[in-house]
Amino acid sequence: MNRIIKNIFTFYYSGFKSMTWGRVLWVIIIIKLFVLFFILKLFFFKPYLQDKTPEEKQEAVGNELIYRSE
């Protein structure tokens, strides 16, 4: 089992090591993921349940699920 994991690791390591354009594409992908998950979250997704008690959170989530299912 250990040998299989080592072979898989060396396969991917040598593949990524010999990339030319692939590195640039991976950098672009990582930048896009950063923008999607961190920047958009900061500006567009507000923490509505942050200042609520656990009971208020349960009520809000329950109402939202019921409202969206109709």
Secondary structure, 3 states (H helix, E strand, C coil): CHHHHHHHHHHHHHHHHCCCHHHHHHHHHHHHHHHHHHHHHHHHCCCCCCCCCHHHHHHHHHHHHHHHHC
